[in-house]
Amino acid sequence: MDIYYTSVVALTCLALLVLCILIHDNEKILKTDKLIFYETYGVVILASVAEWVSMDLNGAADWTRSIHILSKCCDYIFSPLAAFFFAKQISRSRKAEKAIFYLMMANIALEIISGFTGWIYYVDDKNYYHHGSFYILYVLTYVIAIAYVVVEFERYGTKFRNQNKSSLFAIVLLSSSGVILQEVVSSQIKVCYLTLTFGSILLYVHYLEFELQKNNEEIQKQEKLLENDVLTDLYSRYAYERYMQLNGAEPCDGFSVMVIDVNGLKNVNDTYGHPAGDELICGAAKCIFDVYHDCGRSFRVGGDEFIVLTKIDEKEFLVKKNQLLENCSKWKGNLVENLSFSCGIASYSSYSKLNLKKLVAMADKNMYIEKKNYYKNNEKR
């Protein structure tokens, strides 16, 4: 037996066992997915060992002939079965999987029968292995199994971006090349299970990459949901805090800020109920959005408190403020008759030495001055 070939088989089995350990230790993989990985690697190991035993027994003592036949039977059973399980890792078509499963069962029955009849393979009196008269049936089974792998990878690849698809089909090409070299070009080129092992490792890496990609997309979806205020559809407090975390310490170059607080919300809630208060908040949000959506970001940062961040000059900002107050005066609700704001503004042109965070604090201070005057003039809180 070639020591090089024996070493390759040994390393192939060890690599797959290490891969099993990695999968076992990965708590993010579902148990059902882990089982499919284990099945695949187990079949590849069994097929690799069966092939190695049958090669080692070629021309061996006569008493090993029955072992030789058994090992060759296992080789011909597990080889196409390895391709089946390889595709099963990513299979999404249950009908196709069922059809290939029946084909694998038929091949198992045929290989067992061939151990007695020599239809697919036989071992001669000198204990050497040969192809049988119907060896073509085994080849066709293998070709169908490989085609199944290609089709399933094509379906699986539709879930990925183009660059992901390229790497996915590179894995298929690598895995198939070893099978083609050994089963079609020459049976002496024993690289089938080596390339299947490479493919298994790379497919696992691709699986992890895909799971990471899915997790990132899910996080992005969750962040997008968090960034939108559910009641008003403006940016949320989460979005505001995240924006300020990234930009709050920066100089307020070009920024104008408005802090807005709805007047009389508590009184509306106490008098007409919270649905009326929600209507008032939504009305305020619509007035703000209509004026500032094309020139800045509008955030709802509290129950009735809003912040607008824009990069327009103070003169234009005051024009926008007047438009906002005009919209406010025209607003009519179903549960609430009118709407009013207290607004505080602060612009870079007036506070150029402040950073953005301090500019917002200044606008907030100016808003509370206006609110105090509003309640003083209306004699209510």
ABEGO torsion letter per residue (X at the ends): XBAAAAAAAAAAAAAAAAAAAAAAABAABBAAAAAAAAAAAAAAAAAAAAAAAAAAABGBBAAAAAAAAAAAAAAAAAAAAAAAAAAAAABABAAAAAAAAAAAAAAAAAAAAAAAAGAABBBBAAGBBBBBAAAAAAAAAAAAAAAAAAAAAAAAAAABBAAAAAAAAAAAAAAAAAAAAAAAABAABBAAAAAAAAAAAAAAAAAAAAAAAAAAAAAAAAAAAAABBAAAGBBBAAAAAAAAAAAAABBABGBBBBBBBBBGAAAAAAAAEAAAAAAAAAAAAAAAAAAAAAABBBBBABAABBBBBBBBBAAAAAAAAAAAAAAAAABBBAABABBBBBBBBBBAAABAABBAAAAAAAAAAAAAAAAAAAAAAAGBX
